[in-house]
Amino acid sequence: MIDGHHFRVRFWGVRGSYPTPGPGTLRYGGNTTCVEVEVSEHTLILDAGSGIIGLGNDVLRRSAGEPLFITLLLTHGHNDHLLGLPFFLPLFEERAHIDFFGPRLGGMNIEQVVTPVMAPPYFPVDMRKLPSRRAFHTIGEEELIIWRKGARRPAIMRAGEHIASEAEVRVAARLTNSHPLDGAVVYRIEYANRVLVFATDVEWREQLDPAFLTFIDGANVLIHDAQYTADEYEHARQGFGHSTIEMATTVAQAAHVDKLILFHHEPMYDDDKLDRIQAEAQTLFANTYSAFEGMEIDV
């Protein structure tokens, strides 16, 4: 299982909007958003796009029949970030404990956002009747998700409260308003003086948000939306809630991050175009890489 000394990121889905299987996406992959984070002894999952299907199969294989404790951090409720959830096999396992976290969206708590994805008439199996043990937590900006030493499941604390020294893993959330219509959450994960930031489905039109830069400042790894080239953005994609390569690299520089991972790739871009995008981005911020399925990073 997980080596307690590792803070590791593994990419299972890197596309935005919709899955794109086919010969043009073999190297980077065609699944939508899903990122696994192994931190201390815990398994965190960022979003539940179609990439979570393969992840679920792998998690069951690795667990070798032992109890499963999984934390699923959702950024928002758009379909490309949830469409794999009905096929996430740990949901069907009695030994699985799954904690869902996400923002309040459209006046709904995260349980109300998630459960219709897997319920009739949209899906033949009702999530509420599955044998797994599930808990739903609607997270706000004034709260932190923490894991105390020795605890398998997370707890929530007010951001202003004193956090005991035994809190070894911390996750903070910030809701941006740049993604239509309800925004998307940016997550900051901290462990052993290292920081990972997941900032997908964000758009910086007029200027960068100073509060956002403060929130992500000094991250060792920044996973950032970079769906569009500048030309396509200027001609047809403004206001869609996604960033350009230039926006992502400007954020990385301004927030003093160590490594930038371009993410949420445009489904119409094939592998060769993503190669060119990575090369262009590296002229703007040298330590930049385009995410691909199977990519692993030690934070």
Summary of the structure (lengths in Angstrom):
residues: 299
radius of gyration: 18.1
end to end distance: 18.2
largest distance: 52.4
contacts: 1024
relative contact order: 0.15
helix: 26%
strand: 31%
